[in-house]
Amino acid sequence: MELVVDFWDVGQGDCSVVRLPDEQLLIIDVGPPDSPLIEWLTARGEKIYGVVLTHNDEDHAGCFPDLLERFSTRIGKVFLLVDRDPTSVPAQRILGCAVRYAKKKHFTLHQLALPENEVLKIYGHDSGAEKLLIYGVHPEFLTALGNELKSTPKPNNVSGIICLDIDGMTHLIWAGDAPMKTVGEKCSGKAPEVMVGPHHGGPTDRGLKNHDLEYDKVNPRNVFISVGTTNRHDHPVKKFIDSHAARKRRVVCSQLVHCDNRKVEARQHVMRHHLDFGMVPPQNAGAVTCRGPMRLTWDTESGEFAHDEYHALHLAELESVHRPYCLGGLMAHHAEV
């Protein structure tokens, strides 16, 4: 089964592109308004099976209106949430655009919310030898509706959580901006190869009592933090990285943030390999790449995802970084393999 998953470097935001076995694309979050995804899609012609927005914040859905205006006739399905007051300006910008093009029948529009006590199937493929399923595990419809009706909705609390399973085993989790407690509850017992986030390495519930216990419920081998060098939220937080590192998980950030101010000021990248993957680098002037984008390719023979060549190279490149937050987890992981 042919399956490639790219975790993009879009600055402060999330964007992943899955090349499906039928050669279509599934895009999970699209990044901020200046996302390089737009330029990349402009130069390509693949059919887009679907676009999934875990929630409607600018850093996950900012370029969504532009994407629809340019490529709506290439898209088969759109999955999104009503995660805040639908009359608000942010909601109108995202939801209004989706409704407008869906009415023109350019694609079908689907709620990301789950039926009660069920999962939401986004994509399925059965090759006869392997079964692929991509599905949502959060939020349930009533949970999303209850948040929308609050006087002050909290979109992160209902952020979508997406899983990719092959033959019943979860290999990837996109945690969106969901609280770590929610990720633990909805993905309890899962041990994916990669988990994205949640919340760019700064879960919203990190200040709660016993928060560290939530990291025991789901056991990712690798954690990918899509984060911008100049983000104003101070992501990622060291507590998040340390909690994973203590459990011998490898944590990598797409861009350099806190670890080396000299490199940031000099705009000296740790690695810069976007073009090797055929990707467009982020265009914001302050971006300094650390791990950059990450690619996984399904290996049918081993029954696992294989990492790109830069995954191992990144270990050596970190020697040039002043005080890498992730080093403990990286070295523990490296010793095991």
The 8 nearest C-alpha neighbors of each residue, nearest first, counted from 0:
[[1, 20, 2, 299, 126, 129, 297, 298],
 [2, 0, 20, 297, 3, 19, 296, 18],
 [1, 3, 297, 19, 20, 18, 296, 0],
 [4, 2, 296, 18, 295, 17, 297, 5],
 [3, 5, 17, 295, 294, 16, 18, 296],
 [6, 4, 294, 16, 15, 293, 7, 17],
 [5, 7, 15, 293, 292, 294, 14, 4],
 [8, 6, 292, 14, 15, 9, 5, 293],
 [7, 9, 292, 291, 253, 10, 225, 281],
 [10, 8, 281, 34, 7, 12, 30, 11],
 [9, 11, 227, 226, 12, 8, 281, 286],
 [12, 10, 227, 226, 230, 58, 9, 225],
 [11, 13, 58, 30, 59, 10, 31, 9],
 [12, 14, 30, 59, 28, 225, 29, 58],
 [15, 13, 28, 29, 30, 7, 27, 6],
 [16, 14, 6, 27, 5, 7, 26, 28],
 [15, 17, 26, 5, 25, 4, 27, 18],
 [16, 18, 4, 25, 24, 19, 3, 26],
 [19, 17, 24, 3, 2, 23, 22, 4],
 [18, 20, 22, 21, 2, 23, 17, 24],
 [21, 19, 1, 22, 2, 0, 18, 23],
 [20, 22, 19, 23, 18, 1, 124, 24],
 [23, 21, 19, 20, 18, 24, 45, 46],
 [22, 24, 46, 19, 47, 48, 21, 18],
 [25, 23, 47, 18, 48, 17, 19, 26],
 [24, 26, 17, 49, 48, 16, 50, 47],
 [25, 27, 16, 50, 15, 51, 28, 17],
 [26, 28, 51, 15, 14, 50, 52, 16],
 [29, 27, 14, 52, 59, 51, 13, 30],
 [28, 30, 14, 60, 59, 62, 63, 27],
 [29, 31, 59, 12, 13, 14, 58, 34],
 [30, 32, 61, 58, 34, 33, 57, 62],
 [33, 31, 62, 61, 34, 30, 57, 58],
 [34, 32, 31, 35, 62, 282, 30, 61],
 [33, 35, 31, 36, 30, 32, 9, 62],
 [36, 34, 37, 38, 279, 281, 39, 33],
 [37, 35, 39, 34, 38, 40, 29, 279],
 [38, 36, 40, 35, 39, 41, 34, 66],
 [39, 37, 41, 35, 40, 36, 42, 279],
 [38, 40, 36, 37, 41, 42, 279, 35],
 [41, 39, 43, 37, 42, 38, 36, 44],
 [42, 40, 38, 39, 43, 37, 44, 69],
 [41, 43, 40, 39, 38, 44, 37, 45],
 [44, 42, 40, 41, 45, 39, 38, 46],
 [43, 45, 46, 42, 40, 41, 73, 47],
 [46, 44, 23, 43, 47, 24, 22, 73],
 [45, 47, 23, 73, 48, 24, 44, 74],
 [48, 46, 24, 74, 49, 23, 73, 25],
 [49, 47, 75, 24, 25, 23, 74, 46],
 [48, 50, 76, 25, 47, 75, 77, 74],
 [49, 51, 26, 77, 25, 27, 78, 76],
 [50, 52, 27, 78, 28, 77, 26, 79],
 [53, 51, 28, 79, 54, 27, 78, 60],
 [52, 54, 159, 158, 175, 51, 28, 79],
 [55, 53, 158, 52, 56, 80, 159, 82],
 [54, 56, 60, 57, 59, 52, 93, 53],
 [55, 57, 59, 58, 60, 54, 61, 89],
 [58, 56, 61, 60, 59, 31, 55, 32],
 [57, 59, 12, 31, 30, 56, 61, 60],
 [60, 58, 30, 28, 13, 12, 57, 56],
 [61, 59, 57, 63, 55, 29, 30, 62],
 [60, 62, 57, 31, 32, 63, 58, 30],
 [61, 63, 32, 65, 31, 64, 60, 66],
 [62, 64, 66, 60, 65, 61, 67, 29],
 [65, 63, 67, 66, 62, 96, 68, 93],
 [66, 64, 68, 62, 63, 67, 69, 37],
 [65, 67, 63, 69, 64, 68, 70, 62],
 [68, 66, 71, 64, 70, 69, 65, 63],
 [67, 69, 65, 66, 70, 71, 64, 100],
 [68, 70, 66, 67, 71, 65, 41, 72],
 [69, 71, 67, 73, 72, 66, 68, 74],
 [72, 70, 67, 74, 73, 105, 68, 69],
 [71, 73, 105, 70, 74, 106, 75, 67],
 [74, 72, 46, 71, 70, 47, 75, 45],
 [75, 73, 47, 71, 72, 106, 48, 49],
 [74, 76, 106, 48, 49, 47, 107, 73],
 [77, 75, 49, 107, 106, 74, 108, 48],
 [76, 78, 50, 108, 49, 109, 51, 107],
 [79, 77, 51, 109, 111, 110, 108, 50],
 [80, 78, 111, 52, 110, 51, 77, 109],
 [81, 79, 82, 111, 110, 54, 112, 78],
 [80, 82, 83, 85, 147, 79, 143, 90],
 [81, 83, 154, 80, 147, 143, 54, 157],
 [84, 82, 147, 152, 81, 85, 154, 90],
 [83, 85, 86, 87, 147, 90, 82, 152],
 [86, 84, 90, 87, 83, 91, 81, 94],
 [85, 87, 84, 91, 90, 88, 89, 83],
 [88, 86, 90, 84, 85, 89, 91, 83],
 [87, 89, 91, 90, 92, 86, 85, 93],
 [90, 88, 92, 91, 87, 93, 55, 56],
 [91, 89, 85, 93, 87, 92, 88, 94],
 [90, 92, 95, 88, 94, 89, 93, 87],
 [91, 93, 89, 90, 95, 94, 88, 96],
 [94, 92, 90, 96, 91, 95, 64, 97],
 [95, 93, 97, 91, 96, 90, 92, 98],
 [96, 94, 91, 98, 97, 92, 93, 99],
 [95, 97, 99, 94, 98, 93, 64, 92],
 [98, 96, 94, 95, 99, 100, 101, 93],
 [99, 97, 101, 95, 96, 100, 102, 94],
 [98, 100, 96, 102, 97, 101, 95, 103],
 [99, 101, 103, 102, 97, 98, 105, 96],
 [100, 102, 104, 98, 103, 106, 99, 105],
 [103, 101, 104, 100, 99, 98, 105, 106],
 [102, 104, 100, 101, 105, 99, 106, 98],
 [105, 103, 101, 102, 106, 100, 107, 72],
 [104, 106, 72, 103, 101, 71, 100, 74],
 [107, 105, 75, 76, 104, 101, 74, 108],
 [106, 108, 76, 101, 77, 75, 109, 104],
 [107, 109, 77, 76, 101, 78, 106, 110],
 [110, 108, 78, 77, 111, 79, 107, 76],
 [111, 109, 79, 112, 78, 80, 108, 81],
 [110, 112, 79, 78, 80, 109, 113, 159],
 [111, 113, 140, 139, 110, 138, 80, 143],
 [114, 112, 139, 119, 140, 118, 138, 115],
 [113, 115, 117, 139, 140, 116, 112, 118],
 [114, 116, 117, 139, 113, 140, 141, 118],
 [117, 115, 114, 118, 139, 113, 136, 119],
 [118, 116, 114, 115, 113, 119, 136, 139],
 [117, 119, 136, 135, 113, 120, 134, 114],
 [120, 118, 135, 134, 113, 121, 117, 136],
 [119, 121, 134, 122, 118, 133, 135, 123],
 [120, 122, 134, 133, 119, 123, 135, 132],
 [123, 121, 133, 132, 120, 134, 124, 131],
 [122, 124, 132, 131, 133, 125, 121, 120],
 [125, 123, 131, 130, 126, 132, 122, 20],
 [126, 124, 130, 127, 129, 131, 123, 128],
 [127, 125, 128, 129, 130, 124, 0, 131],
 [126, 128, 125, 129, 130, 124, 0, 131],
 [127, 129, 126, 130, 125, 0, 166, 299],
 [130, 128, 126, 127, 125, 166, 131, 165],
 [129, 131, 125, 166, 165, 124, 126, 132],
 [130, 132, 165, 124, 123, 164, 125, 129],
 [131, 133, 123, 164, 122, 163, 134, 165],
 [134, 132, 163, 122, 121, 162, 164, 123],
 [135, 133, 120, 121, 119, 162, 161, 132],
 [134, 136, 161, 119, 160, 118, 137, 162],
 [135, 137, 118, 160, 161, 185, 138, 134],
 [138, 136, 160, 159, 139, 135, 113, 112],
 [137, 139, 112, 157, 159, 113, 143, 142],
 [140, 138, 113, 112, 142, 141, 137, 115],
 [139, 141, 112, 143, 113, 142, 114, 144],
 [140, 142, 144, 143, 139, 145, 115, 138],
 [143, 141, 145, 139, 140, 144, 138, 146],
 [142, 144, 140, 146, 141, 145, 157, 138],
 [145, 143, 141, 147, 146, 142, 140, 148],
 [144, 146, 142, 148, 143, 147, 141, 149],
 [145, 147, 143, 152, 149, 144, 148, 142],
 [146, 148, 83, 144, 145, 149, 152, 82],
 [149, 147, 145, 146, 144, 150, 152, 84],
 [150, 148, 152, 151, 146, 147, 145, 153],
 [149, 151, 152, 148, 147, 146, 84, 83],
 [150, 152, 149, 153, 146, 148, 83, 147],
 [153, 151, 149, 146, 83, 147, 154, 150],
 [152, 154, 155, 156, 151, 146, 83, 157],
 [155, 153, 82, 156, 157, 152, 158, 83],
 [156, 154, 158, 177, 176, 157, 153, 178],
 [157, 155, 154, 177, 153, 158, 178, 176],
 [156, 158, 155, 138, 154, 143, 159, 177],
 [159, 157, 155, 177, 54, 53, 176, 156],
 [158, 160, 53, 137, 138, 175, 157, 161],
 [159, 161, 174, 137, 173, 136, 135, 175],
 [162, 160, 135, 173, 134, 172, 136, 159],
 [163, 161, 172, 134, 133, 171, 135, 173],
 [164, 162, 133, 171, 169, 132, 170, 172],
 [165, 163, 169, 168, 132, 167, 170, 131],
 [164, 166, 131, 167, 168, 130, 132, 169],
 [167, 165, 130, 168, 129, 164, 131, 132],
 [166, 168, 165, 164, 169, 130, 132, 131],
 [167, 169, 164, 165, 166, 170, 189, 191],
 [168, 170, 164, 191, 163, 171, 189, 162],
 [169, 171, 191, 192, 164, 163, 168, 193],
 [172, 170, 163, 193, 191, 162, 194, 169],
 [173, 171, 162, 194, 161, 174, 195, 163],
 [172, 174, 195, 161, 160, 175, 194, 162],
 [175, 173, 160, 197, 196, 195, 172, 177],
 [176, 174, 197, 177, 173, 53, 158, 160],
 [177, 175, 198, 197, 155, 158, 174, 178],
 [176, 178, 158, 155, 175, 156, 197, 174],
 [179, 177, 181, 180, 202, 203, 204, 156],
 [178, 180, 182, 181, 202, 183, 177, 213],
 [179, 181, 183, 178, 182, 213, 184, 204],
 [182, 180, 184, 178, 183, 179, 185, 177],
 [183, 181, 179, 185, 180, 184, 186, 178],
 [184, 182, 216, 180, 187, 181, 186, 217],
 [183, 185, 181, 187, 182, 186, 180, 216],
 [184, 186, 182, 183, 187, 181, 136, 137],
 [187, 185, 183, 189, 184, 182, 217, 188],
 [188, 186, 216, 217, 183, 184, 189, 185],
 [187, 189, 217, 216, 186, 190, 218, 183],
 [188, 190, 217, 187, 186, 191, 218, 169],
 [189, 191, 218, 219, 217, 188, 192, 169],
 [192, 190, 170, 219, 171, 193, 169, 189],
 [191, 193, 220, 170, 219, 221, 171, 190],
 [194, 192, 221, 171, 191, 222, 219, 220],
 [193, 195, 172, 222, 171, 173, 219, 223],
 [194, 196, 223, 173, 174, 222, 224, 197],
 [197, 195, 199, 224, 198, 200, 174, 223],
 [196, 198, 174, 176, 175, 199, 177, 202],
 [197, 199, 176, 202, 196, 201, 200, 175],
 [200, 198, 196, 224, 201, 226, 225, 197],
 [199, 201, 235, 198, 196, 224, 239, 234],
 [200, 202, 235, 198, 236, 199, 234, 203],
 [203, 201, 198, 178, 204, 205, 179, 197],
 [202, 204, 178, 205, 201, 198, 206, 179],
 [203, 205, 202, 206, 178, 207, 179, 210],
 [206, 204, 202, 207, 203, 210, 201, 179],
 [207, 205, 204, 208, 210, 203, 209, 202],
 [208, 206, 210, 205, 204, 209, 211, 203],
 [207, 209, 210, 206, 211, 205, 204, 212],
 [210, 208, 211, 212, 207, 213, 206, 205],
 [211, 209, 212, 208, 207, 213, 205, 206],
 [210, 212, 213, 209, 214, 242, 215, 205],
 [213, 211, 214, 210, 209, 215, 216, 180],
 [212, 214, 211, 215, 180, 210, 216, 183],
 [215, 213, 212, 216, 211, 217, 242, 183],
 [216, 214, 213, 212, 217, 218, 183, 211],
 [215, 217, 187, 183, 214, 213, 188, 218],
 [218, 216, 187, 189, 188, 183, 215, 186],
 [217, 219, 190, 189, 220, 215, 216, 191],
 [220, 218, 191, 190, 221, 192, 193, 194],
 [219, 221, 192, 248, 193, 191, 249, 218],
 [222, 220, 193, 249, 219, 248, 250, 192],
 [221, 223, 250, 194, 193, 195, 249, 251],
 [222, 224, 195, 251, 252, 250, 194, 196],
 [225, 223, 252, 199, 196, 200, 226, 195],
 [226, 224, 253, 199, 13, 252, 12, 223],
 [225, 227, 11, 10, 199, 254, 224, 253],
 [228, 226, 11, 10, 230, 229, 254, 286],
 [229, 227, 256, 286, 255, 254, 230, 287],
 [228, 230, 227, 285, 231, 286, 256, 11],
 [231, 229, 227, 232, 228, 11, 233, 234],
 [230, 232, 233, 229, 234, 227, 228, 11],
 [231, 233, 234, 230, 235, 201, 229, 11],
 [234, 232, 231, 235, 230, 236, 201, 256],
 [235, 233, 236, 232, 201, 200, 199, 226],
 [234, 236, 200, 201, 199, 233, 237, 226],
 [237, 235, 234, 238, 201, 239, 200, 240],
 [236, 238, 240, 239, 241, 235, 324, 200],
 [237, 239, 241, 236, 240, 242, 205, 201],
 [240, 238, 242, 237, 241, 236, 200, 201],
 [239, 241, 237, 243, 242, 238, 244, 325],
 [240, 242, 244, 238, 243, 239, 245, 237],
 [243, 241, 239, 245, 240, 244, 238, 211],
 [242, 244, 246, 248, 240, 245, 241, 247],
 [243, 245, 328, 241, 247, 248, 246, 242],
 [246, 244, 242, 243, 247, 241, 328, 248],
 [245, 247, 243, 244, 248, 242, 328, 215],
 [248, 246, 244, 328, 331, 245, 332, 243],
 [249, 247, 244, 220, 243, 328, 246, 221],
 [248, 250, 221, 329, 328, 332, 222, 220],
 [249, 251, 222, 325, 221, 223, 248, 328],
 [252, 250, 223, 224, 290, 222, 249, 253],
 [253, 251, 224, 254, 290, 225, 223, 289],
 [252, 254, 291, 290, 225, 289, 8, 226],
 [255, 253, 288, 289, 252, 287, 228, 227],
 [254, 256, 289, 228, 287, 288, 257, 258],
 [255, 257, 228, 258, 254, 227, 229, 259],
 [258, 256, 259, 255, 260, 324, 228, 323],
 [257, 259, 323, 322, 256, 321, 324, 260],
 [258, 260, 321, 261, 262, 257, 320, 263],
 [261, 259, 263, 262, 264, 258, 257, 256],
 [262, 260, 264, 263, 259, 265, 266, 267],
 [263, 261, 267, 265, 260, 264, 259, 266],
 [262, 264, 266, 260, 261, 265, 287, 267],
 [263, 265, 261, 266, 262, 260, 267, 285],
 [264, 266, 262, 267, 263, 261, 260, 268],
 [267, 265, 263, 264, 287, 262, 268, 285],
 [266, 268, 262, 265, 263, 287, 269, 264],
 [269, 267, 288, 287, 270, 266, 289, 271],
 [268, 270, 289, 288, 316, 267, 271, 290],
 [271, 269, 268, 289, 288, 290, 272, 291],
 [272, 270, 273, 288, 268, 291, 269, 289],
 [271, 273, 275, 274, 270, 276, 291, 292],
 [274, 272, 278, 275, 276, 280, 271, 279],
 [273, 275, 277, 278, 276, 272, 279, 280],
 [276, 274, 272, 273, 277, 278, 271, 279],
 [275, 277, 274, 278, 273, 272, 294, 292],
 [276, 278, 274, 275, 273, 279, 39, 272],
 [279, 277, 273, 274, 276, 280, 39, 275],
 [278, 280, 35, 39, 273, 274, 281, 277],
 [281, 279, 273, 282, 278, 35, 8, 274],
 [282, 280, 9, 35, 283, 10, 279, 8],
 [281, 283, 284, 280, 35, 33, 286, 34],
 [284, 282, 285, 286, 281, 10, 33, 280],
 [283, 285, 286, 282, 281, 287, 266, 229],
 [284, 286, 283, 229, 287, 228, 266, 263],
 [287, 285, 228, 284, 283, 288, 227, 10],
 [288, 286, 268, 254, 266, 255, 263, 228],
 [287, 289, 254, 268, 291, 255, 269, 270],
 [288, 290, 254, 269, 255, 291, 253, 270],
 [291, 289, 253, 252, 270, 251, 288, 292],
 [290, 292, 253, 288, 289, 8, 254, 293],
 [293, 291, 7, 8, 6, 253, 290, 273],
 [292, 294, 6, 5, 291, 7, 295, 307],
 [295, 293, 5, 307, 4, 306, 6, 296],
 [294, 296, 306, 4, 305, 3, 304, 307],
 [297, 295, 3, 305, 304, 2, 298, 4],
 [296, 298, 304, 2, 303, 305, 299, 3],
 [299, 297, 300, 303, 301, 304, 302, 305],
 [298, 300, 302, 301, 297, 0, 303, 129],
 [299, 301, 298, 302, 303, 297, 0, 304],
 [302, 300, 303, 299, 298, 304, 297, 305],
 [301, 303, 299, 300, 298, 304, 297, 165],
 [304, 302, 301, 298, 297, 305, 299, 170],
 [303, 305, 297, 296, 298, 295, 306, 302],
 [304, 306, 296, 295, 297, 298, 303, 307],
 [307, 305, 295, 294, 310, 304, 308, 296],
 [306, 308, 294, 309, 310, 295, 305, 293],
 [309, 307, 310, 311, 306, 312, 294, 313],
 [310, 308, 312, 311, 307, 313, 306, 293],
 [309, 311, 308, 313, 312, 307, 306, 314],
 [310, 312, 313, 309, 314, 308, 315, 307],
 [313, 311, 309, 314, 315, 310, 316, 308],
 [312, 314, 316, 311, 315, 310, 309, 317],
 [315, 313, 312, 317, 316, 311, 329, 310],
 [316, 314, 317, 313, 312, 318, 311, 319],
 [315, 317, 313, 318, 314, 319, 269, 312],
 [318, 316, 320, 319, 315, 314, 313, 323],
 [317, 319, 316, 320, 315, 314, 321, 323],
 [318, 320, 317, 316, 321, 269, 315, 322],
 [321, 319, 317, 318, 322, 259, 323, 258],
 [320, 322, 259, 258, 323, 319, 318, 260],
 [323, 321, 258, 320, 324, 259, 326, 257],
 [324, 322, 258, 325, 326, 320, 321, 317],
 [325, 323, 326, 322, 258, 237, 240, 327],
 [324, 326, 323, 328, 327, 250, 329, 240],
 [325, 327, 329, 328, 323, 324, 330, 317],
 [328, 326, 330, 329, 325, 244, 331, 324],
 [327, 329, 244, 249, 331, 247, 248, 326],
 [328, 330, 249, 326, 332, 327, 331, 333],
 [329, 331, 333, 332, 327, 328, 326, 334],
 [332, 330, 328, 334, 247, 333, 329, 327],
 [331, 333, 329, 335, 330, 334, 247, 249],
 [332, 334, 330, 336, 335, 331, 329, 314],
 [335, 333, 331, 332, 336, 330, 329, 247],
 [334, 336, 332, 333, 331, 330, 247, 329],
 [335, 333, 334, 332, 331, 330, 311, 329]]
